[in-house]
């Protein structure tokens, strides 16, 4: 790392860790507004897509999504890099598994593409150093920070993911040994190297952490990291319990995506939005304002603009303010995508009601037996259930428990339970994000109304 980048990293670490503190949420929002105003004034005229909007406030700018961001990719970055150029170098890196390539000094990366076309992100060297400083400030516990500064032994980070990036390896230094474990090669193949590394910090998607926890509980893995961090997918309750039992530590989370570093867990294990760097406009999904889709603006990112970008994720607000003292919004959970929301019919009405993934996960977790891995897919009025292979009696028992748990949830919500149907369990690729719950298609409510109206006519006649 260049000396200038190291200085920049240290500056942003210190600033994030100790200086960006606010006495109230109102003070944070006022500071945020000043930063956003200055950012828009400086950056909109420099960015082709936004030049026509120069002089407008944030609320007057258009809300965009992934489709718009990809269509106008070259006009939303100041490096004049086209989507074709960025995609070509990113795909080359993915195919070669060598992620060190840059495009005119800009790091290019791809999202996993689990939903629609793959997103593309660009970061400059300055932005990588800034990101590293912020990330370290958010994730480094006090004891490891003390070790980093005063002890001879370096911090060792084990990082399991589908793809590496210069963004992540920015953390690599004499004091921090960063080791990437490529999930395209599987998990078990890395175990000897992981054992030899003896990681201080273990970072991986939830289902990978769960697999490592299982190996640890079975005695096949002896590592004892001092911090375990879940990334890239929803942390399911059963995975969380298994990981914490195996490593004897709370599981921390990072909410990082192509569009930015959005949330992190504090020392108490509570998720907080990274509002000192990201502005979030909530698009509320319920009248109680408990769940929302985030519309994000990163007012620190210059190379590629992320302004009023609507994600497809569902975030649930925490009931009470976190006692850690931070005034940034605390989350109860990152529930998944909007496409993971199921839609069931009211018991005494014709409308469809949203059933959020976390409701299903909680109901299934409360079943009377420990259930194996599963998949749920809504296809119209049918809910297809797949149970991980095992003894037939065990699968049948698990299926009955699953149906009972879901039926009970429907009754508590005043909804009609869907028609249950079994489907074959297919384990996903180890390198892919796991999605246990999906809505493939909703019930045709117009068809339901037609049947009800016809029944009423017959009864009346």
N, C-alpha and C positions, 0 to 999 in steps of 0.2 A: 504494500500500500504506500502511495506517495505521502510525503510528510504533510502536504496541504490537505489531503483527504483525511489523514489521521487527525489533524487538528480540527477539521470540520466535524468528524465523528465525535471527538471528545466534547466539542462545543455543544453539539445537539444533545449529547448524553446529559451533560451538566444542566443545560437549559430545561430539558424535559423532566429530569429527575427531581430537581430542587427549585427551579425558578418559576416554572409555569404553574403556580398555585393561586387559587382564587377563593375569596372568602364566601362567595355566594354564587348561585347559578346565574343570577342577574349580572354579576360582575363578569363572569365567563362569557355570557352572551353579548355583552356590550363590547368587550375586547375582541370577540370573534367578528362582530359587525365591522369594527374598524379595520381589521385585517382583510376581510372580504372586500370592503370598499376600495382599499388600496390595491389589492390584488386585481380586481376587475379593471380599475382605472389604468393600471400598467399593462396588463396582459391581453385584454380584449382587442386593442388595436394591433397587437403583434400576431394575433392568431387569425388566419384567413376566414375560418368559419364564423368567428365572432366579431369580425370587424364591423359588420352591419349593425351590431348591437352595442357598439361602443357608446358609453355614456348612460346606459340603462342600469337599473338596480338588479340585484340577483333575482328578485321575484318577477321581473319583467323578461327574463331570459327564458328560452324554451326548455321544457323538460325533454330529455333524450333517453334512449335506451340503447341496447347493444346493436340493434339493426342500424340505427342512425349513426352511432359511433363508428361502425365498420364502413358504412357507405361514404362517410365524409372523413375517413381516417387521416388522409394526407392534409386536410384542411384544419384538423384539430390538433396537429402537432407543429411545433415551430422549427423542427429539423427538416421539414419538407420530405419526409419519408413516406412513400406510398405503402398501401396495404400489401401490394404484391411483393415489394422489396422486403418488408418486415416479415411477411409470412414465409417467404423463400428461405431467409436465413434462419428463422426459428424452426422450420421443418427440417432443414439441413442439420441443425443441432440435435433435434429430436431423433432423427434417423441415425446419426453418427454416435449419439450419446455423449458428444463433446459439447459442453454448454458454455465454452469460453469465448465464442465468436461475438464480435460486435459489428455494428454498422455505423461507420463514421464516429466511433467512440460512444455510441448509444447501445445499451443492452436491450435486446428484444426477447420477449417471452410470450408463450402461449398459455391460455387457460386450458383446463382439461377437456372442455367441450362436451360436458355431460348433458348439456341442454342447448340444442341448436348449434349454430356456428361457433367456432372457437374464438374467444377474445384475444386481442393482442395488446401487449403493454410495452411502453418505451420508457427507459430511465437513463439519465445522464450520469456521469461519474460523480458530480456534486450531489445529485439526488440519491445515489446509492450510499454515499457516506452519511448523508443526513438520515436516510432510512435506518442504517445500521446503528447510528447513535440513538435514535428514538426507540428502536426495537430493543436494544440492550437496556435502556433506561426502564422500559416497561416490563421486561422479563427477568432481569437479574436480581435475585433476592439479596438481602443485605450480607448474608454470610458468604455467598459466592463473590460478591463485589469486594469484600474484605480480602478474600483469597486471591482474587485477580490482582489486587494492588500490592499486597504485602507478602504473598507466598511464592515460592519458586515454581510450584507445580501449576501448569496452565489449566485453564478450563477446557474440557473436552466435550464438544457438542456432536451428538449422533443425530443425523437428520435423514429420515426416510420420506421420500416423495417420488412422484411420477417423473419429475424432471428437475434438474438443478438449474442454477442461474448465477450469473455474475452478481446479481443482487444479493443472493444469500452468501456467497463466498466472500463478500466484502468483510464479513465478520472474521475471516481467517487471518491470524497474525501469530506472532511469537507467544503471546499470552493466551490466545484462544485457538485451539485446534478444532477446525470444522471438518467433519467427515460426512460426505453425502453417500447414502445407501440407495441405489437405484432399484425402485420397486418393479421395474420391468424384468429384473433378474429374479424376482421373488423375494421371500423373507428368509427362509431357512438357509439359503446359500450364503447369507451375510453373517450368520451367527458366530462362526469362528473369529471373524474380524471384529465383530461387535464385542465379543468377550475380551479380545485382546485390547481393544480401545479403552475399556472401562469408562464409559461416558459419565460425565458429570451432569449433563443435561440431555434428555432424550426427547426428541421432537418427531412426531409422526401422526398420520391420520388415525382417527379413533379405532378403526377396525384393525389397524396394524398394531397399535398399542395393546389392543385386546389380545391379539395373537401372541405378542411378546410376553404379556402378563400370564397367559395360559402356559407358555413354556417355562416361565419363572416358577409358577405354582407347581408344575410337574417336575421341577428340579433340573431341567435341561438348560436353564439360563441362570447365571449367577450375578449379573450386573445389579448394582444398587445406585441408580442415579439420584442426585439430590433435588432434581426438578424434572417433572414429566409434563410435557405440553402437547395438547391435542390440537391439530390443525386440519384444514381443508374439507372437513365434513362434520355433520351433526354428531355430537357426543351423546350416544344413547345411554339410558340409565343402566342397562345390564353391563355395557362395556365399562362405564365409569366405576361401578362396584368392583368389577373384576380387576381393573387396573390398580385401583387404590388398595385392594386386598393384597395384590402381588407385590407392589413396591412400597407399601406403607406410607404413601404420600397422597395429598390431594392432587387431582388432575387439573392443571391450568389449561386455559384455552387462548388461542389467538384467532381472531376473525380477520383474515387477510385474503384478499381476492385481487383479480386483475385491476380492479378500480382503486385499490388502496388498502392501507392498514386501518381497519375500521374499529376494532375493539380488542380488549385484552382483559385478563383477570388480574385484580389487585392482590395484595398479600393475603386478603381474606378469602380469595377464591371467587369473588363476585365480578361478573363481566361489566366493563365500563366502555362506553363509546369513546373513541379517541378524539374528542371534540376540540382539543387544543390544536388540531391539524385538519380535522374534517368537520364540515358543517352538515348536519342531518336535518332534512325536512321530513317529518313523518307523514306518510299517507295512511291514515288510520283505517283499519279493517273492521272495527266494531265500534258501537256507540260508547262503550265503556272506556275506549282508548287504552286497551291493554295490549293490542297487537298492531303492528304497522309494517308497511313496506318502506324502506329508506330511500330517499332521494338525496344523493350525496354530492357535495362540492368540496374538492380538495383545494384549499386556498394556499397550499405550499408547493404544489406540483406545477412545474413550468413546461417541461418538454412536451408532454402530452396532457391536454386539458381534460379534466374530469369536473364538469360543471352541470349541476342539476341532472345528474345521471340516475335514472330510476333502476334500482336493482330488482330482482325477482325473488328476494328473500323475505321471509317472515320473521320479525323480531318481536319478542314478548317482553314487556316492561316489568321490572321488578316492583313488587308491591310497596316495599319500604326503601328509603334511602340507605345506601351502604354506610356503615359506621367507620369506614376507613378514612373519611374526611373529604374524599373527592366529590366535587359537585357535578361532574359529568354524569350523564344519564346512565343509570344502572339497568342491566338487562337480566331477566330471569332465564332467558334461553334464546338461542338461535334455532328456530324450529325447523328450518328447511326452506324449500322454495314454494312459491305460490302454487306450482303444479303438484305439490305434495298434499294440498288441502283436498279432503274428500267432501262430497256434497250429498247429504241424505235428506229425505223428505220429512216434513213435519208430520207428527202423528195425527194431529187434528187440523191439518191445513194442506195446501197444495204447493207451498213454497219449499225451495231447497235451502238448507242451512249448512253453513260451513262447519266442518269437523276438522279441527287443526291436528297436525301430526302429533304434537305433544300430548294431546288428550288421549290419543290411541296408545302412545308409548306408555303413558302412566297407567292406563287401564290394563295393558298387557303385563306390565311389570308387577301389578298387584294380583296377578293370577295366583291360584293356590299352589301351583307347582312351578319350578324353574323351567322356562320355555327355551327351546333351542333357537337358532337363527331362523328368521322368517322373512317373507316378502308379502306385502299387501298391495293389490291393484284394483282400483275401481274401474269397472267397465259398465257404464250405464247403471242399472239397478243391481248389478252383481258385484260382489266383493270377492275377488279371487285370492286364495290363501295358499302360500307355499311354505312347507316346513322342511327344515334341513333333514337330510337322510338319517335314518337310525332304524331301530327295531320297529316293525309295523305297529305293534301295540303301543310303543312310545309315541309314534307319529300320530296315531289315532287319538291317544290321550291328550297330546299337545293340541291337536286340531280342535277337540271338544272344549278344552280350556280356552283356546283362542276365541272360539265362537261365543262361549259364555261371557268372556270378558268384554268383547265388542258389543254383544247384545245388551249387556248390563249398562254399558256406556250410552247406547242409543236410548234406553229407557230413562236414564237419569237426565238426558238432554231433551226428552220429550219428542224423540224422533223415531221413525220406523227403521228397524234394523234392515240392512241390505240382504239380498239373497246370497247366501254363502256358497262358494264353489271352490273345490281344491284345484290347484295347478302344480305342475312339476317344479320343484326347487332347482334353480340353476345358480350356482355360485358365480359371482362376477369375477373378472380378472383382478388379481391382487393389486394391480397398479391403478385400478379404477376407483372412483369415489363410490361408496356404497349408498344406495337409496333403498331403504326398506319399504317405504310407503309412497305410492304414486297414484295420481288420478289420471288414468288414460282417457276416460270420457265420463261426463256427468250423465245423470238420469235425464231422459227426455221429459221435462216437466210439462210440456205442451201435450204430450201423449197421455200423461197421467191425468191432466185436467180433462181431456177428452173422454177418458174412461169414466171418470167421476161424474161428469155432466150427463153422459149416456145412462149411467146407473141411476142417477137422480130422475131422469126422464121416464125410465122404465118403472121406477118405484111410484112416481106420481100417477102414471097411467094405470 
